Amino acid sequence: MKQSLHKKPTIVVIGLKGLPGFGGAATVGENIINRLKGEFRFTVLSVETHADKGFELGDVRQIIFKKFPISKLNIFVYYIRCALYVLFCKKHDLVHLHHTDGAFILPLLKLRNRVVLTSHARPQEHVKWSNWVNCFFKINEKIAIRLADTFTAVSEPLQRTYKKHYNREIMYIPNGVDLEAAKLEVHSNNGEPYLLFAAGRIIQSKGLHILLQALRAINFTNKIKIAGNLDQVAEYKKQILELSSGLNVEFLGMIKEKSTLLKLVANAEVFVYPTLYEAMSIMLLEAASVKVPVICSDIPANTAIFSNDELTLFESENVEDLKKKIKYFYEHKDEASLKTHKAFKKLEKSHSWLGIAMQYKVVFEVLMKERS
């Protein structure tokens, strides 16, 4: 007999910031919730800058806080509001906190609930932040390691880093990809062929400048499409615009609609991802899911998922090597096409959302049982 809604164990989710999910962590959270909403009743705490009031996902409840007038403090205040909600509103069976940067509220969350914390990255390793912000992130990481009842990491390199620095158990549960949605995307580009770069936030760690330097060096004349928010860092935006001068570049801005993004990726000649740092990239998984040839940097997070048999790796931050790999692709397209099928098989084996959601289900149930 199906459990009635009021008898489902309840989980409050913090850190996604809004549904529908956009960006890595929110996409992860939404897919976990979507596949486990029959087993648990989820309440997602969001902020209006990141959420759609009209979005529905079964009986999942989304509480949307108003944005804070000072934009730089918006997310900090969001976490404070989340802590107050957990403390003074209806008690839940469990809290799932995404991101270590919100760990400063853990002492308050732990007064009423056990907490699963999922780390999607070490934000202090991003080049965007000032020294005092990086210090804040490092303090949060230590709080997270000490107080989270279960600590999960989305990649094996991230898990190894935490184990190296801290003496506690870290669970590795990978990110996934919606393979069914990917199968619906048919390669049907009848227009001008294009090379594609895509990211949610285009900051220096995504490596777009490296790609543009390589393309300029080989006098690349084909169409280049760039998707993502370029307004994150003014100085970096200026650098990118200067590097794109003389190239056949089209800036598409941020694409939030998942089906539109997948279609854009599926119809590219090649997807180039020169990122300098990732934990586990959803964007890379999605590119592989639609069987587009991929050229990406050989950072640990990427090589932990794929080998050179499944996509084309180049030495991270090495413009000369990226030049060679782009030229090789255009001279050996059939070879690159064969790699796409191997990459897709890898996703089917290890990165389906259903299998990943079942791992989280076990984590949730164990903590709830220990608490009872």
C-alpha positions in Angstrom: 0.0 0.0 0.0 1.3 3.4 -0.9 2.3 5.6 2.1 0.1 8.6 2.6 1.8 11.9 2.3 1.7 12.8 6.0 3.5 9.5 6.9 6.4 10.1 4.5 9.7 11.0 6.3 10.3 14.7 5.8 13.6 16.2 4.6 14.4 19.9 4.3 16.8 20.8 1.6 19.1 23.8 1.9 21.7 25.2 -0.6 20.1 24.5 -4.0 18.8 28.1 -3.7 16.0 27.4 -6.1 14.0 25.1 -8.4 14.0 24.4 -11.3 17.7 23.6 -10.9 20.2 25.6 -12.8 23.9 25.0 -12.4 25.6 21.9 -11.0 24.4 21.6 -7.4 20.8 22.6 -8.1 20.7 20.1 -11.0 22.0 17.4 -8.7 19.5 18.3 -5.9 16.5 18.4 -8.2 17.3 15.0 -9.8 17.7 13.4 -6.4 14.4 14.9 -5.2 12.6 14.0 -8.3 13.5 10.3 -8.0 12.9 10.0 -4.3 9.8 12.2 -3.9 7.7 9.0 -3.6 9.7 7.9 -0.6 10.2 11.2 1.2 8.4 14.5 1.5 10.9 17.3 0.6 10.8 20.9 1.5 13.2 23.0 -0.5 14.3 26.3 1.0 15.0 28.8 -1.9 15.5 32.5 -2.6 13.6 34.4 -5.2 16.7 35.4 -7.2 17.2 31.7 -8.0 13.6 30.2 -7.9 10.5 30.0 -10.1 7.3 30.4 -8.1 5.4 28.5 -10.8 7.6 25.5 -10.8 6.0 22.2 -9.5 7.5 18.8 -8.8 4.9 16.5 -7.4 4.2 17.2 -3.7 7.6 18.8 -3.2 7.2 22.0 -1.3 9.3 25.1 -2.2 9.5 27.9 0.3 10.9 31.0 -1.4 12.5 33.7 0.7 12.6 37.3 -0.6 16.0 38.5 -1.9 18.1 40.7 0.4 18.5 44.3 -0.9 22.3 44.1 -0.7 23.1 41.6 -3.5 26.5 40.6 -2.2 24.9 39.5 1.1 21.9 37.8 -0.5 23.1 34.2 -0.2 24.6 34.7 3.2 21.2 36.0 4.5 19.5 33.2 2.7 21.5 30.7 4.8 20.6 32.5 8.0 16.9 32.4 7.1 17.2 28.7 6.4 18.7 28.1 9.8 15.9 30.1 11.5 13.3 28.1 9.5 14.7 24.8 10.7 14.9 26.0 14.3 11.5 27.6 14.7 9.2 26.0 12.1 7.9 22.4 11.8 10.4 19.8 12.7 11.7 17.6 9.9 13.3 14.1 10.0 16.5 15.2 8.3 18.3 18.1 6.7 20.2 17.8 3.4 22.6 20.7 3.1 24.3 21.3 -0.3 27.7 23.2 -0.3 30.2 23.7 2.4 29.9 27.4 2.1 26.7 27.2 4.1 28.2 25.1 6.9 28.3 28.1 9.3 24.6 27.3 10.1 25.4 23.7 11.0 25.6 24.4 14.8 22.0 25.7 14.6 20.7 22.9 12.3 22.2 20.3 14.6 20.1 21.5 17.6 17.0 19.8 16.0 18.1 17.6 13.1 20.7 15.2 11.8 22.4 16.6 8.7 23.7 15.2 5.4 26.1 17.6 3.8 27.1 17.3 0.1 30.2 19.0 -1.1 30.1 20.0 -4.8 33.5 21.7 -4.8 36.0 23.5 -2.6 35.1 27.1 -3.3 38.3 28.4 -1.9 40.1 26.9 -4.9 38.2 29.2 -7.3 40.2 32.2 -8.6 37.3 34.6 -8.3 37.3 35.2 -4.5 39.2 37.6 -2.4 41.4 36.5 0.5 38.9 37.2 3.2 36.2 35.3 1.4 38.6 32.3 0.9 39.2 32.4 4.6 35.5 32.2 5.2 35.2 29.2 2.9 38.1 27.4 4.7 36.4 28.0 8.1 33.2 26.6 6.8 34.9 23.5 5.4 36.3 22.7 8.9 32.8 23.2 10.4 31.3 20.9 7.8 33.9 18.2 8.4 33.4 18.3 12.1 29.6 18.6 12.4 28.0 16.9 9.4 26.5 13.5 10.4 27.2 12.2 6.9 29.6 14.0 4.5 29.4 13.2 0.8 31.6 14.4 -2.1 30.6 14.4 -5.8 34.0 13.2 -7.1 36.7 10.9 -6.1 39.5 13.6 -6.4 37.4 15.7 -4.0 36.9 12.8 -1.7 40.6 12.1 -1.6 41.4 15.7 -0.9 39.2 15.8 2.1 40.5 12.5 3.4 44.1 13.8 3.0 43.3 16.9 5.1 40.8 15.6 7.6 40.5 12.4 9.7 36.9 11.4 8.9 35.0 9.2 6.6 33.9 10.8 3.3 31.3 9.1 1.0 31.7 9.4 -2.7 28.4 9.7 -4.5 28.9 11.0 -8.1 26.9 13.5 -10.1 24.7 12.0 -12.8 23.0 12.8 -16.1 19.5 12.3 -17.4 20.1 9.8 -20.1 16.5 9.5 -21.2 16.3 13.3 -21.9 19.6 13.0 -23.7 18.3 10.3 -26.0 15.5 12.6 -27.2 18.0 15.1 -28.6 18.5 14.3 -32.3 21.5 15.7 -34.1 19.8 17.9 -36.7 21.9 20.9 -37.3 21.3 22.0 -40.9 23.0 25.4 -40.4 26.5 26.5 -40.1 28.7 24.0 -38.2 30.1 25.4 -34.9 32.5 24.7 -32.1 30.9 25.1 -28.7 32.0 26.3 -25.3 29.3 26.4 -22.5 29.3 27.0 -18.8 26.8 28.5 -16.3 29.1 31.3 -15.0 32.0 32.2 -17.3 34.8 33.0 -14.9 38.6 32.4 -15.3 38.5 28.9 -13.8 36.4 27.8 -16.8 39.3 28.4 -19.1 37.6 30.2 -22.0 40.6 32.5 -22.4 42.8 29.4 -23.1 40.4 28.2 -25.8 40.3 31.6 -27.5 44.1 31.9 -27.4 44.4 28.5 -29.1 41.8 29.4 -31.8 43.5 32.7 -32.5 46.9 30.9 -32.8 45.5 28.5 -35.5 43.6 31.3 -37.3 40.3 29.5 -36.7 37.6 30.7 -39.1 34.7 28.4 -38.3 31.8 29.5 -36.2 32.3 29.6 -32.4 29.3 29.6 -30.1 29.8 30.6 -26.4 27.0 30.0 -23.9 27.0 31.3 -20.3 26.9 34.3 -18.1 29.9 36.5 -19.0 29.0 39.3 -16.5 30.5 37.6 -13.4 33.9 39.4 -13.4 34.2 42.7 -15.3 38.0 42.4 -16.0 37.6 38.8 -17.2 34.7 39.8 -19.5 37.0 42.5 -21.0 39.7 40.0 -21.6 37.3 37.6 -23.3 35.9 40.2 -25.6 39.4 41.3 -26.6 40.5 37.7 -27.3 37.3 37.1 -29.4 38.0 40.1 -31.6 38.6 38.8 -35.2 37.1 35.4 -34.5 33.7 34.3 -35.7 32.2 34.3 -32.2 28.5 34.3 -31.2 27.8 35.0 -27.5 24.5 33.3 -26.5 24.3 34.4 -22.9 23.1 32.1 -20.1 20.8 29.3 -21.3 18.6 28.1 -18.4 16.2 25.8 -20.4 17.8 22.4 -20.2 16.3 21.1 -23.4 17.5 24.1 -25.3 21.0 23.7 -23.9 21.1 20.0 -24.7 20.0 20.7 -28.3 22.7 23.3 -28.6 25.3 20.8 -27.4 24.0 17.9 -29.5 24.3 19.9 -32.7 27.8 21.2 -32.2 30.7 19.8 -34.2 32.8 19.6 -31.1 32.4 20.7 -27.5 35.6 22.2 -26.0 35.8 22.4 -22.2 39.2 23.8 -21.0 38.2 24.2 -17.4 41.0 24.7 -14.8 39.1 23.4 -11.8 36.0 21.2 -11.2 34.7 18.8 -8.6 32.6 16.9 -11.1 31.2 18.8 -14.1 27.5 18.3 -14.9 28.2 20.2 -18.2 30.8 17.6 -19.2 28.5 14.7 -18.4 25.7 16.3 -20.4 28.0 16.8 -23.4 28.9 13.2 -23.3 25.3 12.2 -22.9 24.3 13.6 -26.3 27.2 11.9 -28.0 29.0 15.0 -29.1 32.8 14.9 -29.6 34.5 16.5 -26.5 37.9 18.0 -26.1 38.6 18.8 -22.4 41.4 19.6 -20.0 43.1 16.7 -18.2 42.4 17.9 -14.7 41.8 15.2 -12.1 38.0 15.7 -11.9 37.7 15.0 -15.7 40.1 12.1 -15.9 38.4 10.5 -12.9 35.4 10.1 -15.2 36.7 9.7 -18.7 39.8 8.4 -20.4 41.4 9.5 -23.7 39.5 6.5 -25.3 36.2 8.2 -24.5 37.0 11.9 -25.3 40.1 13.9 -26.2 42.2 15.2 -23.3 44.7 18.1 -23.5 47.2 19.3 -20.9 45.4 21.8 -18.7 46.4 25.4 -19.3 48.6 24.4 -22.2 47.5 26.5 -25.2 49.9 24.8 -27.5 48.5 21.3 -26.7 45.0 22.5 -27.1 45.9 23.9 -30.5 47.2 20.5 -31.6 44.1 18.6 -30.3 41.7 21.0 -32.1 43.5 20.6 -35.4 43.7 16.8 -34.9 39.9 16.7 -34.3 39.2 18.4 -37.6 41.5 16.0 -39.4 40.1 12.9 -37.7 36.4 13.4 -37.1 35.5 9.7 -37.5 37.9 8.8 -34.7 36.3 11.4 -32.4 32.8 10.0 -33.3 33.8 6.5 -32.2 34.9 7.9 -28.8 31.4 9.4 -28.2 29.8 6.0 -28.0 32.3 4.8 -25.5 31.7 7.8 -23.3 28.0 7.2 -23.4 28.4 3.6 -22.3 30.5 4.9 -19.3 27.6 7.2 -18.3 25.1 4.3 -18.6 27.2 2.2 -16.2 28.1 4.7 -13.5 26.2 8.0 -13.8 22.4 7.4 -14.1 20.4 9.5 -11.8 18.3 6.6 -10.6 21.3 4.7 -9.3 22.7 7.8 -7.6 19.4 8.6 -6.0 19.2 5.1 -4.5 22.6 5.8 -2.9 21.2 8.9 -1.2 18.1 7.0 -0.2 20.3 4.6 1.8 22.1 7.5 3.5 18.9 9.2 4.4 17.3 6.0 5.8 20.4 5.0 7.9 20.5 8.4 9.6 16.8 8.4 10.3 17.0 4.9 11.7 19.9 5.9 14.0 18.0 8.9 15.2 14.8 6.9 16.1 
